[in-house]
Amino acid sequence: MSDETDDTNTDTGDGFRSGFVTFVGRPNVGKSSLVNAICGRKISIVSDKPQTTRHRIMGVHTQSNSQIVFVDTPGLHKAVTALGQRVNATALDSVGRNSGDVDVTALVLDATQPFGKGDRWVAERLDMPNSIVIVNKIDRAPQDKVLAMLTASSELGAREYFPVSARTKDGLDGLIDHLVSTLPYGPRFFPEGEVSDLPEERWVAELVREQLLAATRDELPYSIATQVVEWEWPRIRVDIIVERESQKGMVIGKGGLILKRAGEAARKQLPEGAFLELRVKVDKDWQRRPERVERLGY
C-alpha cells in the first residue's frame, strides 16, 4: 500500500479509461464492503457499528482496458461531536458537488432498510441527475423490499440504478461495466498491482480498531481511536485511545482477554513475523476536542 499515486504512467495505449468513483451514503449501508468486494481484498475495515470508516480511503480496480479508483467515504450522519463533524466534512469534500476530481458519485442505499429522511438528507447534498444509486444488500432483503427501495428512491432522479450485493457480488459486474463506459479516456493513476492509497501504519491501526469494534459494547466504539506510534519491523506498537478511565478496562477485558484476542486477530492479517504490541491510553473526551481529533489524524 502507498500514500502516493503514480501520475507518471500515461502510456496506456488507445482506449484506456480511468477515473474516480465516490461512494457516499448513511452509516452502515455497505460502502466499505462494496469497495472490498470490487477490489478483491480488504481495503477498508468493516463493522456493524456506525462511524467505522473515519477517513477517505481509495481502492483501486484495474483491468486491461481501465482503472477505477473507488473512494470510500465515512457515513453521513447528524454530528454531535468534533469527530462527527470532521467525519462528515471528509465525506462531503469527496462528492461531486464539492470535488472536481470525481467522475462518478454513487449514492449507496441499504435494501434491508426503508428509504427515509437520512437517505434524502444525503441525496440533497449530491448532484443527483449526474449521480447513480446503488441499492446494496439485496441478498439479505426479500425481492419486494428491494423493489420498494428502488421505487422509493426513484424520486431522486438519479442517472442509473443498480441493485447489488457486496457479499455475494451479485450485480457487481454490471455496475463495473457501466462505470467503465462512463469514465473518460486517461492514464493509470496507480501502478499495476497497487490496490489502495492507505499508508501501512494507518492500515495496521485500522485493523486493530476493527477487532475492538467487534468485541466491545455498543457505546464504546465511538470513543476508540487507534494510532501506530512505533514501527521498527517486525515490531509495531499501537496506542488504543479511549475517553475515560472506566473504558480502559472494557477494552482490556478480564485478564486482558479482549486486548489479547484483538491483537491476535489483527496480527493474522499482517505479514508473517510481525510482532504487535497494544497499549491502552486515556485521553479525556478526545472526540469532542477539535485539536485532539486533528492530532489523531481525522
ABEGO torsion letter per residue (X at the ends): XBABBBAABABAEBGBBBEBBBBBEBBGAGAAAAAAAAAGBBABBBBABBGABABBBBBBBBBAABBBBBBBBBBBBBBABAAAAAAAAAAAAABAAABAABABBBBBBBAABBBBAAAAAAAAABBAAABBBBBBGAAABBAAAAAAAAAAAAAAGBABBBBBBAAAGBGAAAAAAAAAAABBBBBBABBBGBABABBAAAAAAAAAAAAAAAABBAAAAAABBBBBABBBOABBBBBBBBABAAAAAAAAEBGGAAAAAAAAAAAAABBBGBBBBBBBBBBBGAAABAAAAAAAGX
